[in-house]
Amino acid sequence: MFLALKEIRKEKLRSSLIVAMIVLIGYLIFILSSLALGLARQNTDAINSWHINQITLNANANVDMRQSFLSADNVGKLSNQEAVIGQTSVVAKSKQHKQLSAVFIGLKDTQFVYKNIQLVSGHNVRGAHEIVVDTAFKTAGYKLGNQLTLNDDQQKYTIVGFTEGAKLNIAPIVYGQLSTWQNLRGMSSGPVASAIVSKNTHFKNNNTGVKTYTKQQVIDKLPGYQAQTATFVLMIGFLMVISLIIIAVFLYILTMQKIPNYAVLRAQGVPSKVLVTATISQSILLVICGLVIATGLTALTAVVMPASVPVAFDIPVLGGVGLGLLLMALIGSLRPVRSVLKIDPVSAIGG
């Protein structure tokens, strides 16, 4: 470690360049990871907030709640572990505020999904013309008591509560009564829900015309969810590989420039183990220094980032990404280590 620190102090410019590269790569990976996590959460926040395990849909709905319609016979008899919901896409309109694309979720006030809504202000829905909305509406300027219309329906709905983290497929949720969902879909008779959700991991509806899926199966079928997640994972993976190559190249160049110095040390009896440890320690120190600075920049970004940007700064996830970069540094230091182990003191000194 002492030798590594001495080398870093001696090669300030080169060491600073390596640290700067690691800072840029680390910062970019941290921001991309946070953005990927934020987008993933905004796709699934609402479903996760229901604390469910199984979802029953119409068998012909292609695992899409928007396309699913269940009749009373499809639903059958439910226990207190199950609830019915109605889903439809809406556009919230108000003369005083901008239009917002949202997802309307109709609920029954006697079932657990309705009872488990966590409010940050206001109260839960008590009437057919009352709604609870995600805080994205508050960010857009809406307040408790404001009225709005949904789609082409001329009926005005009053915001009576705000809830946080209620998004589905990135769109904010509007919670209302199940009867309101039926009116918005123009179905006063016929279908009674879009889906049955259950907290029971073994729940299965055996009625004709329906099929039960796990929560993750439904999430995986959300439009664009898998493609978006795969894209970010691929980008982050490429950046990890790039960081490995950069660290390996810089360390290799530094090591080759110090071969004569290492040869002298070997001739003086310094074992190869000490030189290998110095090379690996130097790599780790440079990466840790770069990651500390990148973490500071990420924390600063988290403070100034607008609420409208879908990012989630999750410490365990970012910590895992940091450990991944550290692992890349260890792998990248193996190539210079081979050069150190092959040093011939006599030929290197010129004897």
C-alpha positions as CSV (number, residue, x, y, z in Angstrom):
1,M,0.0,0.0,0.0
2,F,2.9,2.4,0.9
3,L,4.5,1.8,-2.5
4,A,1.1,2.3,-4.3
5,L,0.6,5.7,-2.5
6,K,4.1,6.7,-3.3
7,E,3.6,5.9,-7.0
8,I,0.3,7.9,-7.1
9,R,2.0,10.9,-5.5
10,K,4.8,10.7,-8.0
11,E,2.6,10.3,-11.1
12,K,0.0,13.0,-10.1
13,L,-1.0,13.9,-13.7
14,R,-1.5,10.3,-14.9
15,S,-3.2,9.3,-11.7
16,S,-5.5,12.3,-11.9
17,L,-6.5,11.4,-15.5
18,I,-7.4,7.9,-14.4
19,V,-9.4,9.2,-11.5
20,A,-11.2,11.7,-13.8
21,M,-12.1,8.9,-16.2
22,I,-13.5,6.8,-13.4
23,V,-15.4,9.8,-12.0
24,L,-17.1,10.3,-15.4
25,I,-17.8,6.7,-16.0
26,G,-19.0,6.1,-12.4
27,Y,-21.2,9.2,-12.4
28,L,-22.7,8.2,-15.7
29,I,-23.4,4.7,-14.5
30,F,-24.9,5.9,-11.2
31,I,-27.2,8.3,-13.1
32,L,-28.2,5.7,-15.6
33,S,-28.9,3.2,-12.9
34,S,-31.0,5.7,-11.0
35,L,-32.9,6.5,-14.1
36,A,-33.5,2.9,-14.9
37,L,-34.7,2.2,-11.4
38,G,-36.9,5.3,-11.4
39,L,-38.5,4.4,-14.7
40,A,-39.0,0.8,-13.5
41,R,-40.7,1.9,-10.3
42,Q,-42.9,4.3,-12.2
43,N,-44.0,1.4,-14.3
44,T,-44.9,-0.8,-11.3
45,D,-45.4,1.5,-8.3
46,A,-49.2,1.1,-8.2
47,I,-49.2,-2.7,-8.6
48,N,-46.5,-3.0,-5.9
49,S,-48.4,-0.7,-3.5
50,W,-51.4,-3.1,-3.6
51,H,-49.3,-5.8,-2.0
52,I,-50.7,-8.5,-4.2
53,N,-49.3,-11.8,-5.6
54,Q,-51.9,-13.0,-8.2
55,I,-53.9,-11.3,-10.9
56,T,-56.8,-12.8,-12.8
57,L,-57.7,-11.4,-16.2
58,N,-59.9,-12.3,-19.1
59,A,-58.2,-15.2,-20.9
60,N,-58.3,-13.3,-24.2
61,A,-56.8,-10.0,-22.9
62,N,-53.2,-10.9,-23.7
63,V,-52.1,-10.3,-20.1
64,D,-53.2,-6.7,-20.3
65,M,-55.5,-5.2,-17.7
66,R,-56.6,-2.5,-20.1
67,Q,-58.0,-5.1,-22.5
68,S,-59.5,-7.3,-19.8
69,F,-63.2,-7.3,-19.0
70,L,-64.7,-9.6,-16.4
71,S,-68.4,-10.4,-15.9
72,A,-70.0,-11.2,-12.6
73,D,-69.8,-14.9,-13.6
74,N,-66.1,-14.6,-14.3
75,V,-65.5,-13.0,-10.9
76,G,-67.5,-15.4,-8.8
77,K,-67.3,-15.4,-5.1
78,L,-64.3,-13.7,-3.5
79,S,-62.7,-13.8,0.0
80,N,-61.3,-10.9,1.9
81,Q,-57.9,-11.7,0.3
82,E,-59.2,-10.7,-3.1
83,A,-60.4,-7.5,-4.7
84,V,-61.7,-6.4,-8.0
85,I,-60.4,-3.4,-9.9
86,G,-61.3,-1.6,-13.1
87,Q,-58.6,0.0,-15.2
88,T,-58.9,2.5,-18.1
89,S,-56.7,5.2,-19.6
90,V,-58.0,8.8,-19.1
91,V,-57.0,12.4,-19.9
92,A,-57.5,14.7,-16.9
93,K,-58.7,18.1,-18.0
94,S,-59.0,21.4,-16.2
95,K,-59.2,25.0,-17.4
96,Q,-56.8,26.2,-14.7
97,H,-54.2,23.4,-15.2
98,K,-52.6,21.5,-18.0
99,Q,-54.0,18.2,-19.2
100,L,-52.5,15.0,-17.8
101,S,-52.6,11.5,-19.2
102,A,-53.4,9.2,-16.4
103,V,-54.7,5.7,-15.5
104,F,-58.1,5.5,-13.8
105,I,-58.4,2.7,-11.3
106,G,-61.9,1.9,-10.0
107,L,-62.2,0.3,-6.6
108,K,-64.8,-1.1,-4.2
109,D,-64.6,0.7,-0.8
110,T,-65.2,-2.6,1.1
111,Q,-62.1,-4.3,-0.3
112,F,-58.4,-4.2,0.7
113,V,-56.9,-2.2,-2.2
114,Y,-59.2,0.7,-1.3
115,K,-58.4,0.4,2.4
116,N,-54.6,0.2,1.9
117,I,-54.2,3.5,-0.1
118,Q,-51.6,5.6,1.7
119,L,-52.6,9.2,1.6
120,V,-50.2,12.1,2.0
121,S,-53.1,14.6,2.3
122,G,-56.9,14.7,2.2
123,H,-59.2,11.7,2.6
124,N,-60.2,8.6,0.6
125,V,-63.0,8.5,-2.0
126,R,-66.4,8.6,-0.5
127,G,-68.6,9.4,-3.5
128,A,-69.0,8.7,-7.2
129,H,-67.6,12.1,-8.2
130,E,-64.6,12.1,-5.8
131,I,-61.1,11.0,-6.8
132,V,-57.7,10.4,-5.1
133,V,-54.8,11.2,-7.4
134,D,-51.0,10.7,-7.5
135,T,-48.8,13.5,-6.3
136,A,-47.8,14.1,-10.0
137,F,-51.1,16.1,-10.1
138,K,-49.8,18.2,-7.2
139,T,-46.6,18.8,-9.1
140,A,-48.7,20.0,-12.0
141,G,-50.4,22.6,-9.8
142,Y,-53.6,20.7,-8.8
143,K,-54.8,21.1,-5.2
144,L,-57.3,19.5,-2.9
145,G,-60.8,20.6,-3.9
146,N,-59.9,21.2,-7.5
147,Q,-62.3,19.9,-10.1
148,L,-61.5,18.2,-13.4
149,T,-63.1,16.2,-16.1
150,L,-62.0,12.8,-17.5
151,N,-61.9,12.2,-21.2
152,D,-65.1,13.5,-22.9
153,D,-67.2,13.0,-19.8
154,Q,-68.7,16.3,-18.8
155,Q,-69.1,15.3,-15.2
156,K,-66.7,17.1,-12.9
157,Y,-64.6,15.1,-10.4
158,T,-63.3,16.6,-7.2
159,I,-59.8,15.8,-5.9
160,V,-60.2,14.8,-2.3
161,G,-56.8,13.2,-1.6
162,F,-53.3,12.8,-2.8
163,T,-51.3,9.6,-2.7
164,E,-47.6,9.1,-3.4
165,G,-46.0,6.5,-5.6
166,A,-49.2,5.7,-7.5
167,K,-48.1,5.2,-11.1
168,L,-48.7,2.5,-13.6
169,N,-46.7,2.4,-16.9
170,I,-45.3,5.8,-15.9
171,A,-48.7,7.4,-15.9
172,P,-50.2,8.8,-12.6
173,I,-53.1,6.9,-11.1
174,V,-56.6,8.4,-10.5
175,Y,-58.4,6.3,-7.9
176,G,-62.2,6.4,-7.9
177,Q,-65.2,4.1,-7.5
178,L,-65.8,1.0,-9.6
179,S,-69.1,2.4,-10.8
180,T,-67.2,5.5,-12.1
181,W,-65.0,3.1,-14.1
182,Q,-68.1,1.5,-15.6
183,N,-69.4,5.0,-16.6
184,L,-66.1,6.0,-18.2
185,R,-66.0,2.8,-20.2
186,G,-69.7,3.3,-21.2
187,M,-70.6,0.0,-19.6
188,S,-73.5,0.5,-17.2
189,S,-74.2,-3.2,-17.5
190,G,-72.1,-6.2,-18.4
191,P,-68.5,-6.2,-17.3
192,V,-68.0,-5.5,-13.6
193,A,-64.2,-5.3,-13.5
194,S,-60.9,-5.5,-15.4
195,A,-59.1,-7.8,-13.0
196,I,-59.2,-9.7,-9.7
197,V,-56.1,-9.1,-7.5
198,S,-55.2,-11.4,-4.7
199,K,-52.8,-11.3,-1.7
200,N,-52.9,-15.1,-1.7
201,T,-49.9,-16.6,-3.6
202,H,-51.9,-19.8,-4.4
203,F,-55.1,-18.0,-5.5
204,K,-56.5,-19.2,-8.8
205,N,-59.8,-18.4,-10.4
206,N,-61.2,-21.6,-12.1
207,N,-64.2,-19.9,-13.7
208,T,-64.6,-20.2,-17.5
209,G,-63.0,-17.5,-19.7
210,V,-60.4,-16.2,-17.2
211,K,-56.8,-16.9,-16.5
212,T,-54.7,-16.2,-13.4
213,Y,-51.1,-14.8,-13.6
214,T,-48.5,-13.9,-11.1
215,K,-47.9,-10.2,-10.4
216,Q,-44.5,-10.4,-12.2
217,Q,-46.0,-12.0,-15.3
218,V,-48.4,-9.0,-15.6
219,I,-45.6,-6.5,-15.0
220,D,-43.4,-8.1,-17.6
221,K,-46.2,-7.6,-20.1
222,L,-46.6,-3.9,-19.4
223,P,-46.0,-2.0,-22.7
224,G,-42.3,-1.3,-23.1
225,Y,-41.3,-2.5,-19.7
226,Q,-39.0,-5.3,-20.7
227,A,-37.5,-3.4,-23.6
228,Q,-36.8,-0.4,-21.4
229,T,-35.2,-2.5,-18.7
230,A,-33.1,-4.5,-21.1
231,T,-31.9,-1.4,-22.8
232,F,-30.6,0.2,-19.5
233,V,-29.0,-3.1,-18.4
234,L,-27.2,-3.4,-21.7
235,M,-26.0,0.2,-21.5
236,I,-24.8,-0.2,-17.9
237,G,-23.1,-3.5,-18.9
238,F,-21.2,-1.8,-21.8
239,L,-20.1,1.0,-19.5
240,M,-18.8,-1.6,-17.0
241,V,-16.8,-3.2,-19.8
242,I,-15.5,0.2,-21.0
243,S,-14.4,1.0,-17.5
244,L,-12.5,-2.3,-17.3
245,I,-10.7,-1.6,-20.6
246,I,-9.8,2.0,-19.6
247,I,-8.4,0.9,-16.2
248,A,-6.5,-1.9,-17.7
249,V,-5.0,0.2,-20.5
250,F,-3.9,3.1,-18.1
251,L,-2.5,0.7,-15.5
252,Y,-0.6,-1.3,-18.2
253,I,0.9,1.9,-19.6
254,L,1.9,3.1,-16.1
255,T,3.4,-0.4,-15.3
256,M,5.4,-0.6,-18.5
257,Q,6.9,2.9,-17.8
258,K,7.9,1.6,-14.3
259,I,9.5,-1.6,-15.5
260,P,13.1,-0.4,-15.0
261,N,12.2,0.8,-11.5
262,Y,10.6,-2.5,-10.7
263,A,13.6,-4.3,-12.1
264,V,15.9,-2.4,-9.7
265,L,13.6,-3.3,-6.8
266,R,13.7,-7.0,-7.9
267,A,17.5,-6.9,-8.2
268,Q,17.6,-5.6,-4.6
269,G,15.6,-8.6,-3.4
270,V,12.1,-7.1,-3.3
271,P,9.8,-10.1,-3.9
272,S,7.3,-10.0,-6.8
273,K,4.5,-10.3,-4.3
274,V,5.2,-6.8,-3.0
275,L,5.2,-5.3,-6.6
276,V,2.0,-7.2,-7.5
277,T,0.3,-5.9,-4.3
278,A,1.4,-2.4,-5.1
279,T,-0.1,-2.6,-8.6
280,I,-3.4,-4.0,-7.4
281,S,-3.5,-1.5,-4.5
282,Q,-2.9,1.4,-6.9
283,S,-5.8,0.3,-9.0
284,I,-8.1,-0.1,-6.1
285,L,-7.1,3.3,-4.6
286,L,-7.6,5.1,-7.9
287,V,-11.1,3.5,-8.4
288,I,-12.2,4.2,-4.8
289,C,-11.1,7.8,-5.1
290,G,-13.0,8.1,-8.4
291,L,-16.1,6.4,-7.0
292,V,-16.1,8.7,-3.9
293,I,-16.1,11.8,-6.1
294,A,-18.8,10.2,-8.5
295,T,-20.9,9.5,-5.4
296,G,-20.7,13.1,-4.3
297,L,-21.7,14.3,-7.7
298,T,-24.6,11.9,-7.7
299,A,-25.8,13.1,-4.3
300,L,-25.6,16.7,-5.5
301,T,-27.6,15.7,-8.6
302,A,-30.2,14.1,-6.4
303,V,-30.7,17.4,-4.5
304,V,-31.1,19.5,-7.6
305,M,-33.0,17.0,-9.8
306,P,-36.5,18.2,-10.6
307,A,-39.3,16.1,-9.2
308,S,-40.6,15.5,-12.8
309,V,-37.5,13.5,-13.7
310,P,-38.2,9.8,-13.1
311,V,-35.1,8.9,-11.1
312,A,-34.7,6.8,-7.9
313,F,-31.5,7.1,-5.9
314,D,-31.4,3.7,-4.1
315,I,-28.4,3.3,-1.9
316,P,-28.2,-0.5,-2.0
317,V,-28.5,-0.5,-5.8
318,L,-25.9,2.2,-6.3
319,G,-23.7,0.4,-3.8
320,G,-23.9,-2.7,-5.8
321,V,-23.0,-0.8,-9.0
322,G,-20.0,0.7,-7.1
323,L,-18.8,-2.8,-6.1
324,G,-19.2,-3.8,-9.7
325,L,-16.9,-1.0,-10.8
326,L,-14.4,-2.0,-8.1
327,L,-14.5,-5.6,-9.4
328,M,-13.8,-4.3,-12.9
329,A,-10.8,-2.5,-11.5
330,L,-9.5,-5.7,-10.0
331,I,-10.0,-7.6,-13.2
332,G,-8.3,-4.7,-15.2
333,S,-5.3,-4.8,-12.9
334,L,-4.6,-8.5,-13.8
335,R,-2.9,-7.6,-17.1
336,P,-0.3,-5.3,-15.6
337,V,0.3,-7.9,-12.9
338,R,1.4,-10.4,-15.5
339,S,4.0,-7.9,-16.8
340,V,5.3,-7.4,-13.2
341,L,5.6,-11.2,-12.7
342,K,7.6,-11.5,-15.9
343,I,10.2,-8.9,-15.0
344,D,13.8,-10.0,-15.7
345,P,16.0,-7.8,-13.5
346,V,19.1,-8.3,-15.7
347,S,17.6,-7.6,-19.1
348,A,15.4,-4.8,-17.8
349,I,18.4,-2.9,-16.3
350,G,20.4,-3.5,-19.4
351,G,22.9,-5.9,-18.1
